[in-house]
Amino acid sequence: SPMHAETLSRLYYVIEQRQKCGLLCGEEGTGKSLLFQVLARQAKRSQRQVALIDAFGMESDELLWKTLGELGLGNHSGRSRGEQWRLLSDHLHGATSAHQQIVLLFDHVAQATPECRTMIERLLHLPACTKGWVTVMVSCSPLRLKEVPEGIRTQVDLKITLDPLDAYHTSEYVKHALQQAGTDQSLFSVATMHHMQEQ
């Protein structure tokens, strides 16, 4: 929808301006995860290093080795947390020295374990994150915003709110999805479309 396109532009602005942190806030089902996926693809095409992590229910150790894997550094799940942290910190420092921007996208951050959220907060305090070469983006729902550590919220350069789709944009979204699936037929009644919008 136009709203999603505008939100995507604002998210990409955070990356282009090499800001430290962006926050995408929206109700469940409004498209936050999809926007992060599209944003990750766009950022990769512009020769940035990108890690997209769904932090739902994630422990800090898993966050570390998945981030390392997403950045192309291999599988280090067998190493200690300290070793993984040093690898990540050294990689971010090296990227900073080479003027290579890294984008770290953490979806569902409020549903990660407290220890995992603290790890993301710790990332924001690394020297590489303060020099403009590492951008951290997090997403959460408005109802769970208070579960995002204050140490993350105070580092946010731009908060972007994604509103629920209205009836018209819900209809347009479904129409586009059906076209992508290969049909121009209208498969849903008006009542069903209104029910989708209410959900």
Sequence and secondary structure as in RCSB ss.txt:
>XXXX:A:sequence
SPMHAETLSRLYYVIEQRQKCGLLCGEEGTGKSLLFQVLARQAKRSQRQVALIDAFGMESDELLWKTLGELGLGN
HSGRSRGEQWRLLSDHLHGATSAHQQIVLLFDHVAQATPECRTMIERLLHLPACTKGWVTVMVSCSPLRLKEVPE
GIRTQVDLKITLDPLDAYHTSEYVKHALQQAGTDQSLFSVATMHHMQEQ
>XXXX:A:secstr
 HHHHHHHHHHHHHHHTT SEEEEEE TTSSHHHHHHHHHHHHHHTT EEEEEE TT  HHHHHHHHHHHTT   
 TTS HHHHHHHHHHHHHHHHHTT  EEEEEETGGGS HHHHHHHHHHTTSHHHHTTSEEEEEEE GGGGGGS H
HHHTT SEEEEE    HHHHHHHHHHHHHHTT  S  S HHHHHHHHH 
